[in-house]
Amino acid sequence: SIDRVRHATLREKVMSADEAAQFIQNGMMLAVTGFTGAGYPKAMPTAIANKAKDAHAKGEKFSVGMVTGASTAPECDGVLAEAKALHFRSPFQSDPTLRNGINAGEIAYQDMHLSHVEQQMRQGFYGKFDVAIVEATAITENGELIFAMGIGHGVEAVKNADKVIVEINAALSAGLEGMHDIYGDVGLPPHRKPIPVVGAFDRIGTTGLAIDPNKIVAIVFTNAGDRNSKFAEPDDISKRIAAQVIDFLDHEVKAGRLPKSLLPLQSGVGNVANAVMAGLLDAPFDDLTGYTEVLQDGMLDLILAKKMKTASATALSFSPDALARFNENIEFLKDKIILRPMEISNNPEVIRRLGVIGMNSMIEADIYGNVNSTHVMGTRMMNGIGGSGDFTRNGFFSIYVSPSTAKGGAISAIVPMVSHHDHTEHDVMFIVTEQGMADLRGKSPKERAKLIIDNCSHPDYRDMLRDYYDRAFVASQKSGGVHTPHLLLEALSWHQRFVETGDMRIK
Ligand code: 0RQ
């Protein structure tokens, strides 16, 4: 695997992860690559976690701050959280141990739009980055870094950190070289220029990132795949949601509002989003394109089936089976997949220009179309907003999907008022549950409430929602504000009831 470091003098920097951990000190801020379980370092986090455990055993303090692209995996976020080695984390996570640390108040977490991360790094809002830890496929003869299965904020991580540790993963297909499109010139206003992505598959940069070899303090070799779990076979509820999304897109094509190849698709993480992609395999569209942040199994299979022409993403997040299909077909896929920095994959300017169809999952929506993607019962952080807001605000269509209930029916995903706001009623265009779909375009709040309650809510909760709305309408007449009727003291009572009794339904 030393062949992957093609720059002769850099070969002298090869060492073990434990040796490289000498560069990580208590209190440092780290920029670490990783995006939805792809492209994260496999060895350094454990070495840092061990260093933290040793320090803690001696009664010494040891913790670091960590800014990634998005979520990583148990052997990155998980081991660091378990060792209590993190005091700050941004911008997105999904690891159970880390999530518990955040919700216990032990780890400060900044949850933010992914398209804002690199700009905030450049502006120094996180302070100085001491070390960047970057997973890579190779380093070229000229010292260019070839990223791994994900780029995320990797370009800015390398540029902003004082020192760089590179993990070269020999398990990655060497064929990844050529798939990346590194464009690092977004800059800061007032000197910004248009980003020249005019078509979803435009290449605007280089395949590798030029890096000052002196900045690289260590190169560590690993040989392990990204830890991505299998997707569940789409269940009945996911299939019903997927079928409605596809019927709706077909309807828009027939109405002349979308071309037969649709517009570039973005799809969020999770089983429902993957089920929609699976459903597109048999849908009456051709020459689809993707402009997304994370490309999962469903989109890969659309490309392999020649239903999708090309896709652009910042990370490839595959189940083990899909990874095998990807590696086997990498020559075919090379001119069909582009990996970009997340500042480009999630860029509002580009998303707006391309007219991306954004489709994301939610925790809950309220009767007026506000969406909560992040907080359970208003206080408990789930994962984070990730890129959902980038695509919701700027997409041509913004679709939210969810089962109509959670936790065996004890929670309604349609509530009087969301317990936390991520996407406002102004941004959300469609809500889809297995019960039906609400098209909110061109509708006033009261029209939206009727559609969402009638079409999307679960029958167990429908009458409760109608009752809430009717009483809110009467009460709001008295208070002189009937534009968006609410009973302020009751609006969040469903959540409070769940906290107290474990069920939103009235017993
Ligand atoms: O809980 O894990 O304990 O079983 O939330 O729910 O239905 O499996 O759906 O995996 O798609 O996740 C919004 C969290 C949905 C995700 C969210 C509980 C439910 C279950 C998972 P368990 P499902 P998903 C691209 C775009 C924000 C970021 C984003 C997310 C668990 O999609 O993080 O979109 N989105 N990024 O039981 C209490 C409710 C609930 C609820 C679901 N109303 N109340 N619990 N759950 N609804 C990627 C990036 O940006 C990087």
Residues whose N, C-alpha, C, O or C-beta is under 5 A from the ligand:
A	BS01	0RQ	T36 A70 S267 G268 V269 G270 N271 N360 S361 M362 I363 E364 S373 V376 M382 N383 G384 I385 G386 G387 S388 A406 K407 I411 S412 A413
